Amino acid sequence: MEFAGFDPGIAPDNLPTAVKILISGGFGVGKTTMVGAVSEVPPLRTEEVITRESLGVDDLTGVEGKTTTTVALDFGRITLDRSLVLYLFGTPGQDRFWFMWDELSVGAIGAIVLADPRRLADAFPAVDYFELRGTPFVVAVNCFDGICEFGIEEVAAALDLDPHVPVVMCDARVRDSGKLAMATLVEHVMAMHVGGATVVSR
C-alpha cells in the first residue's frame, strides 16, 4: 500500500526500514482487535479472562460484555509498503497496567490513540501521556459498524487536541482501515521529522 507523502527515494537517511509504533487507548476500545486485523503474522496476545477479582477495580462501563483483557501487550507486524515495516505494540488499557507504558514506549516513533466515540473521555489519559512525552500521535476513532455521531472536528475539540494532531475515522476490525490509520501516523511523524522535531520516544 503506497501512501501520499512517503517517497523511499527521498526519505531521510536515518529513517529506519523497520519502525515501532504503539496502539494505545482506554480499556476495551479495540486495540487487540486492530493489531489482530492488520498483522501479517499471527499476533502475540496476552489476554486473560476477566474474573470476579476485577470487579470494582476495572471500569467496565460501556463494555459490560467484554470477557477478556490484555494484561501485558499485543504484538504484530505489518509491511506498510515495499520499504517500510511496522512493528505494532498494543498497550494494556486498564489503569493498573499503565506502569508498562513507559517500557513499551521506548524506541517508538509514534502512537495511535484508539478512541471509542461512545466513551471519548477514556482517550484523555493516552492523549495526555503522549503529549507529556512529546511522542507524535494520531487519534483513530473506532466507528463500530460505521456508526459515529461525531465528526473529526468535534472529536478534536472534545479531546482538546493541538491543531496539528490528525484525527481519522476507522473500523478496528477492518485491515485496510487500520492500515490507513497507520499510514496517517507515519506521514505525521515524517512531517514532524522534516520540521526538525524529535520523534523517537525515550
N, C-alpha and C positions, 0 to 999 in steps of 0.2 A: 504493500500500500504506500504510494507516494503521497506526500502532503505538501501543501504550499509553504514556502519559506525555508525548506530544507534542501540544500543542494550539496551532495557529498563532495563535489568538485571545489567548492569554496568554503567548506566547513573549516572552522578554526583547527589548527594543528593539534591542539590539546583536547579536542572533543573525542572522548573515547568511543570505540566501536560498541562496547557493552557498557550500559549505564544502569544505575539502580534508582528506582522510584518507589515511593510509598503509596499505598492505597489506604487512606485513613478516614476517620469519621466516627460518629457515635455508634452506640450499640444497636445492632440489627438493621443497619442501613443498606446492607448488600455488599460489603467488602469481600467476603468469601465468595459470594456469587460472581462478582466481577472478575476476580482473579481466576476462578474456575472457567468462566466463559471465554476469556481471551487467551489463556495459557496454551501454548502449543505442546507442552509436555504435561503429563499427569501432575496436577498441583499437589504440593505438600500442604496438608491441613492439620491443624492441632485443635480440632473441635472436640468438645466433651458435652455430654448430656447435662442439661440444666436440672439441678436437683433441688430438693426442699431447702438445702442449706443456703441456696442463693436467694431465697425469699427474704425480702427486707434489705438485701444487700445490692442486688442488681435491679435496676428500674426497668420493668417490662412494660411500662405504659406505652401503648400503641403497637407493641409487638407481642401481645399476650400468647399468640400461637407459636412463638419461637421455642424450639425444643433443644437446640444445641447452641453452643457458644465457643468462639475462638479464645483459647487460653494462652496462646503464645504468639503465633504468627501464621499467615498463609504465605506460600511462596509459589511463584510461577515464572514463566519466561515467554516472551513474545518477540518475534522478529518484526519490527515495525516497517522496515523497508530493507533493501538489499545491503545497507551498510550500517544499520542501527538495530541493536538487540537490547531489549529492556528486561531487566530482572525485577520482578514485582514482589514487594513485601507488604502484605496486608497486616495492619496493626490490630491488636485487640481493642474492642470498643468499651469494655466496662471500666469504670473509674479505678477499680482495684488493680488493674493490669497496666495502667498508664505509665508505671515506672519503666516498662520495657520500651517505651517510645524513644527514649534517649539512645539506647543501644541500636535500635532498628534504624534510626535516622542517620547514623554515622555513614558518611560516604554517599548519601542520596543526593541526586541533583535537584530533586523536587518531589512534590506530593500532589496527589489528587484527593481532595476532601470530598467524600461522597456524602450527599445530604438527602434526607427523606423530606419531600415537600410537606408532609403531614406533621413533621417534627423538626422544623428548621432550627429551632433553638439548640438541638442536640449537636449541631455543627459548630457552635461557638467555641468549645474547648479546643477543637482541632485547628480552627482558624487562628485563635489566639496563640496556640503553641507554635505554629509555623511562622506567624508574624514576629513573635518574640525571638525566634531563632534566625530570622532573616532567610528562611527557606522559601524558594519560589513555590507557589502552589496555584492550582486552579480548583474551582468548585464545580463538581458534577452533580446535578440534581437528578436523582434516580426516580424517573417518572414511571411508576408501576402501571403497566397496561397502557402506557401512553397518556396517562392522566396526570395533569399538573395544573393547578388553578393559578399558579404564579408565573409571570414572565421573567425573563432574565434580569431586567432592570429592577423588578420588585424583589427578587432574591438578593441581588447585590445590595439593595437598600436595607433589606431586613437584616442582613448579616453585617452591615456597615463595612463593606469591603472597600479597599482602596480602588480607585478607578481603573488601575492597570491590571487588576486581578480578573482573569477571564472566568466567565460562568457559562457552562454548557449544559444542555439537557441530554439525558442519556437513559438507557434501559440496561441495568447491570447484567441482565440475563442474555443480552444480545452481543455477540462478538464484535461486529462492526461498530456498534455504538460505543463499546468500551475502548476500541482502538481509536476512535475519533477523539475521545476524552484524553487518551494518552498522547496522541499526536498534538493536541492543543497544548498540553503541558510542555512537551519538548520544544514546540515553537516558542512558547512563552519563555522558557529557560534560555533558549538561544538568543532571543531578543534582548533579554537582560544581560547575557554574556557580551553581546555586541556593544551594549551600552556601558560596559565596564563594571557590572555588578559581580560580586562573588556569589556563585551558585551552588557550591558543594557544601553540604551540611557537615558540621564537625561535632 
